[in-house]
Amino acid sequence: MPSLIFRKGLDLKDAVAGMLAENYHSDVIDRIKEADYRYEAGRLTVHLAREFGFCYGVDRAVDYAYQTRRRFPNRRVYLTGEIIHNPHVNEKLRAMGIRFLSDPSDPIDHLRPADVVILPAFGVTTSLLQHLDRIGCTLIDTTCGSVLNVWKNVRRYAEGGYTSIIHGKVWHEETQATASQAVAYGGRYLVVFDGAETDVVCAYIRSGGNRDAFLARFASAASAGFDPARDLQRIGLANQTTMLMSESLAVGELLRAAMIDRWGESALASHYQAFDTICSATQDRQDAVVTLLQEHPIDLMVVIGGYNSSNTANLARMCAQAHPTYHVAEPDCLVSSDEIRHRPVGSKVEIVSKGWLPPAGPVRVGLTSGASTPDNLVGAVVAKLEAFCG
């Protein structure tokens, strides 16, 4: 029996609103917003980015998860994996009795038709969705609308005979889900991470090359049976929604220029397509950081969000180009006025740094958070900064 799928909530928004506010709201952040996104206490001044924290898609996904637990109190409720890339939020869901199929103790073959499965904000692969449908579980689909927009264009490429070139991280759940959409509709895909990988693709478009070396380079990033000589003749651009907009646009320009060199300007439309799939919430947070750095003199930036959050990592990258920047996963990473645990830009490991706050004199801190970070964590960081600055 096919699964019952809920895609627009479970009519319990008001019933869970109080619990959501208790878990994630911050009076401190409300006051900072009312004070023109500025907070002063003694020698401390905090400048908060005007767009930060939970985006609409994340807020909706978390809301649906809380509604699900309320609607099905006596049934087993699962998430396919992290609902969003924030450990604080995921632990709250675990505490409510929601189980994770990504945990070794809850493998997917334990699922039964009576179980309820929540699909995360960044979506799932078509193969996983089909598997869950065969089991007959009740599904709660929280896939973000911005992700669905990317999928729509990838399907359009596939149906038109275009290969989807996806600017993203091949290991990221969203990119894997997007790639699966291309295959499901009879198309092909290739994932490029950055300008260097795009240059390799562009070189092959212009003049061909060593097929085996190309396939080895993109072994885990291309659809099965990928043939660069055939599959790079007609391409369409897509992206993981949490990538830097400037980099996605640059990837598109590189590919467009290569296709013009190969096929000529007059034939471009039949060989290259690109639609706007930039997530507005991601871009708003990036723009807000740029504005903060331009308008306010600061000594350092603190960026809050999960270390596996792509959009948070990109915010940290932007800030680090201008000021000392500390990407922290949670408020407890601010250990003392001398010591902080953080993940440096470009690193995969958390480190401890000393002397991160000036010991005397005025301290001007820029503050932002990724789209998966609730207000209460941002407020807790402000409180720690105030305590450290006396």
C-alpha positions in Angstrom: 0.0 0.0 0.0 1.5 3.4 -1.0 2.6 5.7 1.8 0.4 8.5 3.2 2.4 11.7 2.7 1.9 15.0 4.6 3.5 17.9 2.8 1.7 20.9 4.4 1.9 20.2 8.1 -0.6 18.3 10.3 -2.9 21.2 11.4 -1.2 21.4 14.8 0.8 24.6 14.3 -0.9 26.4 17.2 -0.6 23.3 19.4 3.2 23.2 19.2 3.9 27.0 19.0 4.5 27.3 22.8 7.0 24.4 22.9 8.9 25.8 19.9 9.1 29.3 21.5 10.3 27.7 24.8 13.0 25.7 23.0 14.3 28.3 20.5 13.1 31.8 21.3 15.3 34.5 22.8 14.2 37.7 24.5 17.8 39.0 24.3 17.7 38.7 20.5 14.3 40.5 20.4 15.8 43.4 22.3 18.9 43.6 20.1 16.7 43.7 17.0 14.7 46.5 18.6 17.9 48.4 19.3 18.9 48.5 15.6 20.8 45.1 15.8 23.3 46.6 18.2 24.0 45.5 21.8 26.2 47.5 24.2 27.3 46.5 27.7 30.4 48.0 29.4 33.3 47.7 27.0 31.4 45.3 24.7 29.6 46.2 21.5 27.9 43.5 19.5 26.8 44.2 15.9 24.3 41.5 14.8 23.8 40.8 11.1 20.3 41.9 10.0 19.6 38.5 8.5 20.7 35.5 10.5 19.5 32.2 12.0 16.5 30.1 11.1 15.3 30.6 7.5 11.7 29.9 6.5 12.5 26.4 5.2 14.3 25.4 8.4 11.6 26.9 10.6 9.0 25.0 8.7 10.9 21.7 8.9 11.3 21.9 12.7 7.7 23.0 13.1 6.5 19.9 11.1 8.7 17.6 13.2 7.1 18.9 16.4 3.7 18.6 14.9 4.5 15.0 13.9 5.4 14.0 17.4 2.2 15.6 18.7 0.0 14.0 16.1 1.5 10.5 16.5 2.3 10.1 20.3 2.0 6.3 20.3 3.7 5.5 17.1 7.4 5.2 16.3 8.6 8.4 14.6 11.9 8.4 12.6 14.0 11.0 10.8 16.0 9.7 7.8 18.9 11.6 9.2 19.5 15.1 10.7 16.5 17.3 10.0 18.9 20.3 9.7 22.6 20.7 10.3 22.4 21.8 13.9 23.3 19.5 16.8 21.2 21.4 19.3 18.0 21.1 17.3 18.6 17.4 16.5 19.2 16.6 20.2 15.9 18.3 21.1 14.2 16.0 18.6 15.9 12.9 20.1 14.8 14.0 23.5 11.2 14.0 22.2 11.6 10.3 21.2 12.2 10.9 17.5 14.6 8.3 16.3 17.2 8.6 13.5 17.6 6.1 10.7 21.2 7.3 10.4 22.0 5.7 13.8 23.4 2.2 13.8 20.8 1.2 16.4 17.9 2.1 14.1 18.6 0.6 10.6 16.1 1.2 7.9 15.2 -2.5 7.7 13.6 -2.1 11.2 10.8 0.1 9.7 7.3 -1.2 9.6 4.1 0.2 7.8 2.8 1.6 11.1 5.9 3.8 11.5 6.1 7.5 10.7 9.2 8.9 8.8 10.1 12.6 8.6 12.0 13.7 5.4 14.5 16.5 6.2 14.6 20.0 4.8 17.3 19.2 2.2 15.3 16.2 0.9 16.1 12.6 0.2 17.2 10.6 -2.8 14.5 9.2 -5.1 15.7 5.6 -4.3 15.2 6.2 -0.5 11.8 7.7 -1.1 10.7 4.7 -3.3 12.0 2.3 -0.6 9.9 4.1 2.1 6.9 4.1 -0.1 7.2 0.3 -0.7 7.2 -0.2 3.1 4.1 1.9 3.4 5.3 4.2 6.2 3.5 7.5 6.8 5.8 10.2 5.4 6.1 13.8 6.6 7.9 15.7 3.8 9.7 18.9 5.0 11.8 19.4 1.9 12.5 23.1 1.5 10.8 24.9 -1.4 14.1 26.3 -2.6 15.4 22.7 -2.9 12.3 21.7 -4.8 12.9 24.6 -7.2 16.4 23.1 -8.0 14.8 19.7 -8.6 12.3 21.2 -11.0 15.0 22.6 -13.2 17.2 19.4 -13.0 14.2 17.4 -14.2 13.7 19.9 -17.0 17.3 19.4 -18.0 16.9 15.7 -18.0 13.8 15.7 -20.0 15.4 18.0 -22.6 18.5 15.9 -23.0 20.8 18.1 -21.0 23.4 16.9 -18.4 23.0 18.7 -15.0 26.2 20.3 -13.8 25.6 20.7 -10.1 27.7 23.2 -8.1 27.8 21.5 -4.7 29.4 19.1 -2.3 29.1 15.6 -3.5 28.8 14.2 0.1 26.0 16.7 1.1 22.5 15.2 1.4 20.9 17.9 -0.7 23.3 17.4 -3.6 22.8 13.7 -3.5 19.1 14.1 -3.6 19.3 16.6 -6.5 21.6 14.3 -8.5 19.1 11.4 -8.0 16.4 13.6 -9.5 18.4 13.8 -12.8 18.8 10.1 -12.9 15.2 9.4 -12.1 14.1 11.3 -15.1 16.6 9.6 -17.5 19.3 12.3 -17.3 22.9 12.5 -16.3 24.8 14.7 -13.8 28.2 15.8 -12.8 29.0 17.5 -9.5 31.7 20.2 -9.3 32.9 21.6 -6.0 34.8 24.7 -7.0 36.4 26.7 -9.8 39.4 24.3 -10.1 37.1 21.4 -10.8 35.0 23.5 -13.2 38.2 24.4 -15.1 38.8 20.7 -15.7 35.3 20.3 -17.1 35.7 23.4 -19.2 39.0 22.2 -20.7 37.3 19.0 -21.7 34.4 20.9 -23.3 36.8 23.0 -25.3 39.2 20.4 -26.6 38.5 16.9 -25.2 41.2 15.1 -23.3 42.1 12.0 -21.4 38.7 10.3 -20.8 40.1 7.9 -18.1 41.8 10.7 -16.2 38.6 12.7 -16.3 36.4 9.9 -15.0 39.0 9.1 -12.3 38.9 12.7 -11.2 35.1 12.7 -10.9 34.6 9.0 -10.0 32.3 9.7 -7.1 30.7 12.9 -8.6 29.2 11.6 -11.9 26.2 9.5 -12.9 26.8 5.9 -13.8 28.1 5.4 -17.3 29.1 9.0 -17.7 30.9 9.8 -21.0 32.4 13.3 -21.0 32.6 13.3 -24.8 28.9 12.7 -25.1 27.5 14.1 -21.9 29.2 17.5 -21.9 27.8 18.5 -25.3 24.5 19.8 -23.7 24.6 21.0 -20.1 22.4 22.8 -17.6 23.6 24.5 -14.5 22.2 23.8 -11.0 23.5 24.3 -7.5 23.3 23.2 -3.9 21.2 26.0 -2.4 23.6 26.7 0.5 26.7 27.4 -1.7 28.1 30.9 -2.0 26.1 32.7 -4.7 29.2 34.4 -6.1 30.9 31.0 -6.6 27.8 29.5 -8.2 27.6 32.4 -10.6 31.3 32.1 -11.4 30.9 28.4 -12.1 28.1 29.3 -14.5 30.2 31.9 -16.3 33.1 29.5 -16.7 30.8 26.9 -18.2 29.0 29.4 -20.4 32.3 30.7 -21.8 33.5 27.2 -22.5 30.3 26.3 -24.4 30.6 29.5 -26.5 34.2 28.6 -27.4 33.2 25.1 -28.4 29.9 25.7 -30.2 29.8 29.4 -30.9 27.6 32.2 -29.6 24.8 31.5 -32.1 24.4 27.9 -31.0 24.7 28.5 -27.2 21.0 28.2 -26.4 20.9 24.6 -27.7 24.0 23.6 -25.7 23.8 25.5 -22.4 20.9 26.4 -20.0 20.9 28.0 -16.6 18.0 29.0 -14.3 18.1 31.0 -11.1 18.3 28.4 -8.3 20.0 30.6 -5.7 18.2 30.3 -2.3 17.0 33.7 -1.3 17.4 33.0 2.4 21.0 31.9 1.9 21.8 34.9 -0.1 20.1 37.3 2.3 22.4 36.0 5.1 25.4 36.4 2.9 24.4 40.0 1.9 23.8 40.9 5.5 27.3 39.8 6.5 28.7 41.9 3.7 26.7 44.9 4.9 27.8 44.4 8.5 31.5 44.3 7.5 31.2 47.4 5.4 29.2 49.5 7.9 30.7 48.6 11.3 34.3 48.6 12.5 34.8 45.4 14.4 37.6 43.5 16.0 36.4 40.0 15.3 33.5 37.9 14.0 31.7 35.0 15.7 29.7 32.7 13.4 27.4 30.2 15.0 26.2 27.0 13.5 26.8 23.3 13.0 30.2 22.4 11.6 28.5 20.3 8.9 26.3 23.2 7.9 27.4 24.4 4.4 25.7 27.8 4.6 27.3 28.5 8.0 30.8 27.5 6.8 30.3 29.8 3.8 29.4 32.7 6.1 32.6 32.1 8.1 34.6 32.0 4.9 33.3 35.4 3.9 34.0 36.9 7.3 37.5 35.4 7.5 38.6 37.4 4.5 38.3 40.6 6.5 38.6 39.9 10.2 39.7 37.2 12.7 36.7 34.8 12.6 35.5 32.0 14.9 33.0 29.5 13.6 31.6 27.9 16.8 29.0 25.1 16.9 27.4 26.1 20.1 27.6 28.7 23.0 29.7 26.3 25.1 32.5 26.7 22.6 33.1 30.1 24.2 35.0 28.5 27.1 36.4 31.7 28.7 37.6 35.2 27.8 41.0 33.6 26.9 39.9 30.3 25.3 37.5 29.3 22.5 36.8 26.1 20.7 36.2 26.6 17.0 36.7 25.2 13.5 39.0 27.3 11.3 37.9 28.1 7.8 39.0 25.3 5.5 39.6 22.9 8.3 37.7 19.7 9.2 38.6 19.7 12.8 37.8 21.8 15.9 40.7 23.5 17.6 41.2 25.5 20.8 42.6 29.0 20.4 43.9 31.3 23.2 43.8 35.0 23.5 40.8 35.4 21.2 39.2 38.4 23.1 41.1 41.6 23.8 41.9 41.6 27.5 41.2 45.3 28.0 39.7 48.3 26.2 36.6 48.3 23.9 35.6 45.1 22.2 33.6 45.2 19.0 32.2 41.8 17.9 30.3 41.1 14.7 27.8 38.2 15.1 25.9 36.1 12.7 24.5 32.5 12.5 23.7 30.0 9.9 20.2 29.2 8.6 20.0 26.2 10.9 20.8 28.0 14.1 17.9 29.0 16.5 17.8 32.4 18.2 18.3 31.0 21.7 21.8 29.9 20.8 22.7 33.3 19.4 21.3 34.9 22.6 23.4 32.6 24.7 26.5 33.6 22.9 25.7 37.3 23.5 25.3 36.5 27.2 28.7 34.8 27.3 30.4 37.7 25.5 29.0 40.1 28.0 30.1 38.0 31.0 33.6 37.6 29.5 33.9 41.4 29.0 33.0 42.2 32.5 
